[in-house]
Amino acid sequence: MNRFKFIALSILGFIFFLVPFELGGEKRIAISHIVNIVTSNYFDAFISFTQFSAWVVLLGTLVFSVYTSKYNTLNDLFKASPLNAVMRILGSLLYLMVIGEWFVDTSWAGLILDPNTGGLMAGDGGLLTTLYITFFAGLLFLPLLTHFGSVEFIGTMIGKFVEKVFKVPGYSAIDAIASFVGDGTIGIVVTDTQYQRGYYNRREAYIIATSFSIVGIAFASAVAEELGFSGIFPIFYGSIALVTVIIALITARLPLAKFGPDYYNGVTPVRIEVPSDRSVLRHALVTAETQAGSVNLFETVIGTLRSIAHIYVGFLPIIMLVGTVALVLAEHTSLFNILATPLVPLYQLIGYSAEVAAMMAPASIVGFADMYLPSLFISASASEASRFFIGVLAFTQLVFMSETGMVLAKSKIGLNFFDVIKVFVYRTALSFPILLVITNVLVWGGIIK
């Protein structure tokens, strides 16, 4: 029975997240069809729900800044650092302002209500509309991939390979796979926790946290939908994985003088191996079946709903704030264009028009603020190749200060703010030539134009 649960539910999960199918004349993955169904048939009701959510975040954050509940679940959800609390409140206010068209007659509000700034982030066709739906559906079905043995099975099967190729313990494959199908921030937190428990030394923890903790399928599908690549989502996501693997191969072989082979506070190193009396395949099956059999469905559903709540409270308002501010700066100032000026001739050199290059250049650097911003900057480009290049680059850059960058800087692994900047620049530089090859191959193959 456990083997059936492992095989059947894991296959169902892979189909849901990775296999496009045709519905209503359009070929997309399941999440994209769900987005289309909700926005086409239940848009008004859904927007009312998001407004309610924004009010809950706004009032809850305000109340819990001065109040502590006896329920830790509520404290975990609404309590935040002063900076994070301010960002949540401002992001919620901006969302409500755009949806409700507050202060529409004032000149200053025009900066935010502009269809190219706040109007691009919220409302009909808004990016947060897609994210609200995508995260709900994605996280709701994510346990099919993460809870019923597929992570353990694949992690055990490729463990030795990971150890030889990436110079990290084999079971770190589980961290990597969990990040791909789950959330990069969770992956970093798990890696940091395992480092503190002695499963990784500092060097191994650095490699894993900065090379494998990519934002997962649910978020990638939202970006693919926005950029028009839901029909080739496996190729889009596969390109992200391929570039990530290549960069990880390089990172694993760097000196990394600051991140030596020392363990956290002298904890006893832990190593887990496949038992000598079992084959790798047998151990992988046993581990997967054990995991599938240990799942409590009620607890899984509650945990999933809790994860959705944390995304709605702690993530989406910050995307609204950072995205709106960045778009205002992009629309009404020359800041990003000035910073990205050296990249314009580079993009022209590799074959993009001056107009497209001017869009790609700022999109290449704005991801440091938030991983979703590059898709905002490039979504209007007529060039599919440019949208594909920037869309994948946003993921392979890995760090963005609205989330993963801050988590890395706060971890016990030892990165500071300047280390996070170095990671961003380093991964951007390495991604560029790899992505150039991948994009050109897809253009030559007629997959993108």
C-alpha positions in Angstrom: 0.0 0.0 0.0 2.8 2.4 0.9 4.6 1.6 -2.4 1.3 2.4 -4.3 1.0 5.7 -2.5 4.6 6.6 -3.3 4.3 5.7 -7.0 0.8 6.9 -7.7 0.9 10.2 -5.8 4.4 11.1 -7.0 3.5 10.5 -10.6 0.3 12.6 -10.1 2.4 15.4 -8.7 4.9 15.4 -11.6 2.0 15.4 -14.0 0.3 18.3 -12.2 3.4 20.5 -12.1 5.3 19.5 -15.2 3.1 18.1 -18.0 1.2 20.6 -20.2 -2.2 19.6 -21.5 -4.8 21.2 -23.7 -7.9 22.7 -22.2 -10.1 25.2 -24.0 -7.9 25.3 -27.0 -4.8 26.2 -24.9 -1.9 24.0 -23.9 -0.6 24.7 -20.4 0.3 23.1 -17.2 -2.4 22.6 -14.6 -1.6 25.6 -12.5 -1.9 27.9 -15.6 -5.3 26.4 -16.5 -6.4 27.1 -12.9 -5.3 30.7 -13.2 -7.2 31.1 -16.4 -10.4 29.5 -15.0 -10.4 31.7 -11.9 -9.6 35.0 -13.7 -12.1 34.3 -16.5 -15.1 33.1 -14.4 -14.7 34.2 -10.8 -12.6 37.4 -11.0 -14.7 39.8 -8.9 -15.1 37.3 -6.1 -11.4 36.5 -6.1 -10.4 40.2 -6.0 -12.7 40.6 -3.0 -10.9 37.7 -1.4 -7.5 39.3 -2.0 -8.7 42.6 -0.6 -9.9 40.8 2.5 -6.5 39.1 2.7 -4.7 42.5 2.4 -6.8 44.0 5.2 -6.0 40.9 7.4 -2.3 41.4 6.8 -2.4 45.1 7.4 -4.4 45.0 10.6 -2.8 41.7 11.9 0.8 43.1 11.4 -0.2 46.3 13.2 -1.8 44.5 16.1 1.0 42.0 16.6 3.6 44.7 16.6 2.4 45.5 20.1 0.6 42.3 21.1 1.7 38.7 21.7 -0.8 35.9 21.4 -0.8 32.7 23.5 -1.1 30.9 20.2 2.4 30.5 18.6 0.8 29.9 15.2 -0.6 33.5 15.1 2.7 34.9 16.4 4.7 33.1 13.8 2.3 34.4 11.1 2.0 38.0 12.0 5.0 39.0 14.1 7.9 40.3 12.1 11.1 42.4 12.4 10.4 46.1 12.3 11.7 46.4 8.7 9.6 43.4 7.5 6.5 44.7 9.3 6.8 48.1 7.7 7.2 46.5 4.3 4.1 44.3 4.8 2.0 47.2 5.9 3.1 49.5 3.0 2.7 46.6 0.5 -0.8 45.9 1.8 -1.8 49.6 1.6 -0.5 49.9 -1.9 -2.5 46.8 -3.0 -5.7 48.1 -1.4 -5.0 51.6 -2.9 -4.6 50.2 -6.4 -7.6 47.8 -6.2 -9.8 50.5 -4.6 -8.4 53.4 -6.7 -7.8 55.4 -3.6 -6.8 59.1 -4.0 -7.5 58.9 -7.7 -7.9 62.6 -8.0 -4.5 63.5 -6.4 -1.4 64.0 -8.5 0.9 61.9 -6.3 -1.4 58.9 -6.5 -1.0 58.8 -10.3 2.5 57.5 -9.8 1.1 54.4 -8.1 -2.2 54.0 -9.9 -0.5 54.2 -13.3 -1.2 51.1 -15.4 2.6 50.7 -15.9 3.4 50.7 -12.1 0.8 49.7 -9.5 -1.7 48.9 -12.1 0.8 46.3 -13.5 1.1 44.7 -10.1 -2.6 44.4 -9.0 -6.1 44.1 -10.4 -7.3 42.8 -13.7 -4.2 41.3 -15.4 -2.1 42.3 -12.4 0.8 40.1 -11.5 -0.2 39.7 -7.9 -3.6 38.3 -9.1 -1.6 35.5 -10.8 0.6 35.0 -7.8 -2.4 34.7 -5.4 -3.9 31.9 -7.5 -0.6 30.2 -8.4 0.7 30.0 -4.9 -2.6 28.7 -3.5 -2.9 26.0 -6.2 0.8 25.2 -6.3 1.3 24.9 -2.5 -2.0 23.0 -2.2 -0.8 20.2 -4.6 2.9 20.5 -3.7 2.8 17.7 -1.1 2.2 15.2 -4.0 5.9 15.9 -4.8 7.4 16.5 -1.4 5.5 14.3 1.1 5.0 10.9 -0.5 8.6 9.7 -1.1 9.7 11.1 -4.4 12.2 13.5 -2.8 13.7 10.6 -0.7 13.7 8.2 -3.6 15.5 10.5 -6.0 17.8 11.9 -3.3 18.9 8.4 -2.4 19.3 7.3 -6.0 21.5 10.2 -7.0 23.2 10.7 -3.6 26.6 9.2 -4.6 26.6 11.1 -7.8 25.9 14.4 -5.9 28.8 13.6 -3.5 31.3 13.0 -6.3 30.2 15.8 -8.6 29.3 18.6 -6.2 31.7 17.8 -3.3 28.9 17.7 -0.7 27.3 14.9 1.2 25.0 12.7 -0.9 21.9 13.3 1.1 22.1 17.0 0.3 20.3 16.0 -2.9 17.2 15.9 -0.8 17.7 19.6 0.2 18.3 20.4 -3.5 15.2 18.6 -4.8 13.1 20.1 -2.0 14.2 23.5 -3.0 13.3 22.9 -6.7 9.9 21.5 -6.0 9.2 23.7 -2.9 10.7 27.0 -2.0 14.3 28.3 -2.1 14.0 30.1 1.2 12.9 26.9 2.9 15.8 25.2 1.3 18.2 27.8 2.7 16.6 27.4 6.2 16.9 23.6 6.0 20.5 23.8 4.9 21.3 26.3 7.7 19.6 24.0 10.3 21.4 20.9 9.0 24.7 22.9 9.2 24.0 23.7 12.8 23.3 20.0 13.5 26.6 18.9 12.0 25.3 17.4 8.7 27.3 19.9 6.7 30.5 21.8 7.3 30.6 25.5 6.5 31.9 25.0 3.0 29.3 22.4 2.2 26.5 24.5 3.6 27.7 27.5 1.5 27.7 25.4 -1.7 24.3 24.0 -1.0 22.6 27.2 0.1 24.0 29.3 -2.8 23.8 26.7 -5.5 20.7 24.6 -5.0 18.1 26.8 -3.2 16.2 27.9 -6.3 12.7 29.2 -5.9 10.4 26.2 -6.8 8.0 25.1 -9.4 4.9 27.1 -8.1 6.7 30.4 -8.4 8.4 29.4 -11.7 5.0 28.6 -13.2 3.8 32.1 -12.4 6.7 33.6 -14.1 6.3 31.3 -17.1 2.7 32.2 -17.3 3.4 36.0 -17.2 6.1 35.7 -19.9 4.1 33.5 -22.2 6.0 30.2 -21.7 3.4 28.0 -19.9 3.1 25.9 -23.1 6.8 25.0 -22.9 7.1 25.1 -19.1 9.2 21.9 -18.9 11.8 23.5 -21.2 11.6 26.8 -19.2 12.1 25.0 -15.9 14.6 22.5 -17.3 16.7 25.5 -18.5 16.7 26.9 -15.0 17.8 23.5 -13.6 20.5 23.0 -16.2 22.1 26.5 -15.6 21.9 25.9 -11.9 23.6 22.6 -12.1 26.4 24.0 -14.2 27.0 26.9 -11.9 26.9 24.5 -8.9 29.6 22.4 -10.6 31.8 25.5 -10.8 31.1 26.7 -7.3 31.9 23.4 -5.8 35.5 23.7 -7.2 36.2 27.3 -6.0 38.7 27.9 -3.2 36.0 29.6 -1.0 38.7 30.7 1.5 36.1 32.4 3.8 34.0 29.2 4.0 36.3 26.4 5.2 35.6 22.8 6.2 34.9 23.7 9.8 31.7 22.6 11.6 29.3 24.8 13.5 30.5 25.5 17.0 32.4 22.3 17.1 29.4 20.0 16.7 30.0 16.3 15.9 29.9 15.7 12.2 27.1 13.5 10.9 27.2 11.2 7.9 24.4 9.0 6.6 25.2 6.1 4.3 23.2 3.5 2.4 23.3 0.3 4.6 25.8 -2.3 3.4 23.2 -5.0 3.3 21.0 -3.1 0.8 21.3 -2.0 -2.8 20.9 1.7 -3.5 17.6 1.0 -5.3 16.3 -1.1 -2.5 17.2 1.5 0.1 15.6 4.3 -2.0 12.4 2.3 -2.3 12.3 1.5 1.5 13.0 5.1 2.3 10.3 6.4 -0.1 7.8 3.9 1.1 8.5 4.7 4.8 8.0 8.4 4.0 4.8 7.7 2.1 3.5 5.6 5.0 4.3 8.2 7.6 2.2 11.0 6.1 -0.7 12.1 8.2 -3.1 13.6 5.6 -4.8 16.0 8.1 -1.5 17.4 9.3 -0.3 17.7 5.8 -3.3 19.7 4.8 -3.0 21.9 7.8 0.7 22.4 7.1 -0.1 23.3 3.5 -2.7 25.9 4.5 -0.2 27.3 7.0 2.4 27.7 4.2 -0.2 29.4 2.0 -1.0 31.8 4.8 2.7 32.6 5.4 3.1 33.4 1.6 0.0 35.6 1.7 1.1 37.5 4.8 4.9 37.6 4.6 5.7 37.4 0.9 3.0 38.9 -1.5 2.7 42.3 0.2 6.5 42.7 0.0 6.4 41.8 -3.7 3.7 44.4 -4.1 5.8 47.1 -2.4 9.2 46.3 -4.0 7.6 45.8 -7.4 5.6 49.0 -7.3 8.6 51.1 -6.1 10.9 49.5 -8.7 8.4 50.1 -11.5 7.9 53.8 -10.4 11.6 54.2 -10.4 11.8 52.5 -13.8 8.9 54.5 -15.3 9.7 57.9 -13.9 13.4 57.9 -13.3 16.5 56.8 -15.2 18.0 54.9 -12.2 18.0 51.4 -13.6 18.8 52.5 -17.1 21.9 54.3 -15.8 23.0 51.3 -13.7 22.5 49.0 -16.6 24.0 51.2 -19.3 27.1 48.9 -19.8 24.8 46.0 -20.5 23.0 47.6 -23.5 25.8 47.3 -26.0 26.5 43.8 -24.7 23.0 42.6 -25.6 23.2 44.4 -28.9 26.5 42.6 -29.6 24.9 39.2 -29.2 22.1 40.1 -31.6 19.2 41.9 -29.9 17.8 45.1 -31.3 18.5 48.4 -29.5 15.0 48.6 -28.2 15.0 45.1 -26.8 18.5 45.5 -25.4 17.3 48.6 -23.6 14.6 46.5 -21.9 16.9 43.6 -21.1 19.7 45.6 -19.5 17.8 46.9 -16.4 15.9 43.6 -16.2 19.2 41.9 -15.7 20.1 43.7 -12.5 16.7 44.6 -10.9 16.3 40.9 -9.8 18.6 41.8 -6.9 15.7 43.6 -5.3 13.1 40.9 -6.0 13.1 37.8 -8.2 9.8 38.7 -9.8 10.9 42.2 -11.0 12.8 41.1 -14.1 9.6 39.5 -15.6 7.9 42.9 -15.0 10.6 44.7 -16.8 10.7 42.4 -19.8 7.1 41.2 -20.2 6.3 43.8 -22.8 9.2 42.7 -25.1 8.1 41.5 -28.5 11.1 39.1 -28.5 10.4 35.7 -27.1 14.1 35.0 -26.9 14.7 38.1 -24.7 11.8 37.2 -22.4 13.1 33.6 -22.1 16.7 34.8 -21.4 15.6 37.2 -18.7 13.0 34.9 -17.2 15.5 32.1 -16.7 18.2 34.5 -15.5 16.0 35.8 -12.8 16.0 32.3 -11.2 19.6 31.4 -11.8 20.7 34.7 -10.1 19.3 33.0 -6.9 19.5 35.9 -4.4 17.0 38.7 -4.1 16.9 41.0 -1.0 13.2 40.8 -0.5 13.6 37.2 0.6 16.5 34.8 -0.1 19.2 37.4 0.2 18.0 38.4 3.7 17.7 34.8 4.8 21.3 34.0 3.6 22.6 37.1 5.4 20.8 36.1 8.6 22.0 32.4 8.5 24.7 30.9 10.7 26.7 30.0 7.6 28.5 33.3 7.7 27.4 35.4 4.8 27.1 39.1 5.2 25.4 41.7 2.9 28.5 42.1 0.7 28.8 38.3 0.4 25.2 38.2 -0.9 26.0 40.9 -3.5 29.0 38.9 -4.6 26.8 35.8 -5.0 24.4 37.8 -7.2 27.1 39.2 -9.4 28.9 35.9 -9.6 25.8 33.9 -10.6 24.7 36.6 -13.1 28.1 36.6 -14.8 28.2 32.8 -15.0 24.6 32.5 -16.1 25.0 34.9 -19.1 27.1 32.7 -21.5 25.3 29.5 -20.5 21.9 31.1 -21.2 23.1 32.6 -24.4 23.9 29.1 -25.7 20.6 27.6 -24.5 18.5 30.5 -25.9 20.1 30.3 -29.3 19.6 26.6 -29.4 15.9 27.0 -28.7 15.7 29.7 -31.3 17.5 27.6 -33.9 15.1 24.7 -33.1 12.1 26.9 -33.6 10.9 26.5 -30.0 11.0 30.2 -29.3 11.3 33.2 -31.6 
